């Protein structure tokens, strides 16, 4: 950090370089956030790939998207709780829902793994998590058939945690370490529209 003389008082003043993306992080913290970013991104990408090709984990091959299955259909048809229960059930099997769901999984996953567009991902991913949270509706103690919901926490579940993580990653510009965030931020369109970072 350079030391300069003040023109008015003659006293030394420190020239502080403005951080491009916010407060500085220690190397260890930046690496930890990068690791968290890639891990969360891999969860989304794996779900996209398994639903697309039916690798036999959550999705059998015969139900895969490439075999004509509906990636969101089975899940939505099984929603049995919450204020949007009938709405979600009515969306089961709709092509637009499948495309939107798969675009969300692949887009959020690729963005997090690559470390680009984290601000957009924080918004889009959090919105996706909100709808998934509504479909499980943790505040409900009972399902629509009266069975216990077995909700472990009425407010905070994995969907809330994922949304918070995405917001933190965007706020800390976590794509600059082990990612393409630095190169992405230097693109002319991203420099003009900072919300794309």
C-alpha positions in Angstrom: 0.0 0.0 0.0 1.5 3.3 -1.0 1.9 6.2 1.3 1.2 9.7 -0.2 1.3 13.2 1.2 -1.9 15.0 1.6 -2.1 18.2 -0.5 -3.9 20.2 2.2 -2.1 19.2 5.4 1.2 17.7 4.3 0.4 14.7 6.6 0.9 11.2 5.2 -2.2 9.5 3.9 -2.6 6.0 2.8 -3.7 5.4 -0.7 -6.4 2.7 -0.4 -7.2 0.7 -3.5 -10.9 0.2 -3.8 -11.8 -3.5 -3.8 -13.7 -4.5 -6.9 -16.0 -6.9 -5.2 -16.2 -6.1 -1.5 -14.3 -6.7 1.6 -11.1 -8.7 1.4 -11.0 -12.3 2.5 -8.2 -14.3 3.9 -6.8 -16.9 1.5 -8.2 -19.7 3.7 -11.6 -18.2 3.8 -11.7 -17.6 0.0 -10.7 -21.2 -0.6 -13.3 -22.5 1.9 -16.0 -20.5 0.1 -14.7 -21.8 -3.3 -14.9 -25.4 -2.0 -18.4 -24.7 -0.7 -19.4 -23.1 -4.1 -18.2 -26.1 -6.1 -19.8 -28.6 -3.7 -23.2 -27.0 -3.8 -23.0 -26.6 -7.6 -22.1 -30.3 -7.9 -25.4 -31.2 -6.0 -27.4 -29.3 -8.6 -25.5 -30.6 -11.6 -25.7 -34.2 -10.4 -29.5 -33.8 -10.0 -29.7 -32.5 -13.5 -27.6 -35.2 -15.0 -29.3 -38.0 -13.1 -32.7 -36.8 -14.1 -31.6 -36.4 -17.7 -29.9 -39.7 -18.2 -31.4 -41.9 -15.4 -28.2 -43.1 -13.9 -30.2 -45.2 -11.4 -29.6 -43.1 -8.2 -32.7 -40.9 -7.8 -34.0 -41.6 -11.3 -34.2 -45.0 -13.0 -33.2 -45.1 -16.6 -36.7 -45.8 -17.8 -37.9 -42.6 -16.1 -35.1 -40.3 -17.4 -35.8 -37.2 -19.4 -34.1 -38.7 -22.4 -36.4 -41.7 -22.2 -39.5 -39.4 -22.2 -39.9 -39.2 -18.4 -41.0 -36.0 -16.6 -38.2 -34.8 -14.4 -40.5 -32.9 -12.1 -43.7 -34.9 -12.7 -43.3 -37.6 -10.0 -42.2 -35.1 -7.4 -45.0 -32.7 -8.0 -47.7 -35.4 -8.2 -46.6 -36.5 -4.7 -46.9 -33.1 -3.1 -49.3 -33.6 -0.2 -48.9 -30.6 2.0 -49.0 -26.8 1.9 -51.1 -24.0 0.5 -50.0 -24.8 -3.1 -50.6 -28.5 -2.9 -53.2 -28.7 -5.7 -51.4 -26.2 -7.8 -48.2 -28.2 -7.7 -50.1 -31.4 -8.4 -51.8 -29.8 -11.4 -48.3 -28.8 -12.8 -47.1 -32.5 -12.7 -46.1 -33.6 -16.2 -46.4 -30.1 -17.8 -43.6 -29.6 -20.3 -43.0 -26.0 -19.3 -42.4 -27.0 -15.7 -40.0 -29.8 -16.7 -38.0 -27.4 -18.8 -38.0 -24.6 -16.2 -36.9 -27.1 -13.5 -34.1 -28.6 -15.6 -32.9 -25.2 -16.7 -32.8 -24.2 -13.0 -30.8 -27.3 -12.0 -28.3 -27.0 -14.8 -28.0 -23.2 -14.7 -27.5 -22.9 -11.0 -25.2 -25.9 -11.0 -23.0 -24.7 -13.9 -22.9 -21.1 -12.5 -21.8 -22.3 -9.1 -19.2 -24.8 -10.3 -17.8 -22.2 -12.8 -18.0 -19.3 -10.4 -19.8 -17.0 -12.8 -23.0 -15.0 -12.6 -23.3 -15.7 -8.8 -25.6 -12.7 -8.2 -28.1 -13.9 -10.8 -27.7 -17.4 -9.4 -28.4 -16.2 -5.9 -31.7 -14.7 -7.0 -32.8 -17.5 -9.4 -31.5 -20.3 -7.1 -33.2 -18.8 -4.0 -36.5 -18.5 -5.9 -36.2 -22.2 -7.0 -35.5 -23.1 -3.3 -38.5 -21.1 -2.2 -40.8 -23.1 -4.4 -39.3 -26.4 -3.3 -39.7 -25.3 0.3 -43.3 -24.5 -0.4 -43.8 -28.0 -1.9 -42.6 -29.6 1.3 -44.1 -26.8 3.5 -42.1 -27.5 6.7 -44.5 -25.5 9.0 -47.2 -28.2 8.5 -47.4 -30.8 11.2 -49.6 -33.0 9.2 -50.0 -33.9 5.5 -53.3 -33.5 3.7 -54.3 -37.1 4.6 -53.7 -36.4 8.3 -50.5 -38.4 8.5 -47.6 -36.7 10.4 -45.4 -34.6 8.1 -42.3 -35.6 10.0 -40.9 -32.1 9.4 -37.7 -31.7 11.5 -37.9 -27.9 11.6 -40.9 -25.7 10.9 -38.9 -22.9 9.2 -35.3 -23.8 8.2 -34.6 -26.8 6.1 -32.1 -27.7 3.4 -33.8 -25.4 0.9 -33.3 -22.4 3.1 -29.7 -23.3 3.8 -29.0 -23.7 0.1 -30.5 -20.3 -0.6 -28.5 -18.6 2.2 -25.3 -20.3 0.9 -25.9 -18.9 -2.6 -26.5 -15.4 -1.3 -23.3 -15.6 0.8 -21.3 -16.9 -2.2 -22.5 -14.0 -4.3 -21.9 -11.4 -1.6 -18.3 -12.7 -1.2 -17.6 -13.0 -4.9 -16.6 -16.6 -4.3 -16.1 -17.3 -8.0 -12.7 -15.6 -8.1 -10.9 -18.5 -6.4 -10.9 -21.8 -8.3 -13.4 -20.4 -10.7 -13.9 -18.1 -13.7 -15.3 -15.2 -11.7 -12.4 -12.8 -12.3 -12.5 -13.3 -16.1 -16.3 -13.1 -16.0 -16.2 -9.8 -14.2 -13.9 -8.3 -16.8 -16.3 -9.0 -19.7 -17.6 -5.7 -21.2 -21.2 -6.6 -20.7 -20.6 -7.6 -17.0 -18.6 -4.4 -16.4 -21.5 -2.4 -17.7 -24.1 -4.4 -15.8 -22.7 -5.2 -12.4 -25.7 -7.2 -11.4 -24.5 -9.9 -13.8 -21.5 -10.7 -11.5 
